Amino acid sequence: MMKLAATALVLLAALSAPALAGPCDTDLPALKAALASSQAQPDVKTQVQDMAAQAEKLCEAGNGQEAADVLAEASSVLLGQ
């Protein structure tokens, strides 16, 4: 339960970062950190890792808004497990 709370705090901190920083600069690293400390089920971790990889590719292609959408969904999956 404490790990879930810590994960939630990391994600909330990332999502409330200054508007000048985009999701590729803040949300992606925060999701990866939350995932690393998460004790989610292996299938959930795999799904979130895949979504993070997809978001990273979108970031590299300059599609920040699409990346933000994927990251928000990934965060919900990680927290909702």
Secondary structure, 3 states (H helix, E strand, C coil): CHHHHHHHHHHHHHHCCCCCCCCCCCHHHHHHHHHHHCCCCHHHHHHHHHHHHHHHHHHHCCCHHHHHHHHHHHHHHHHHC
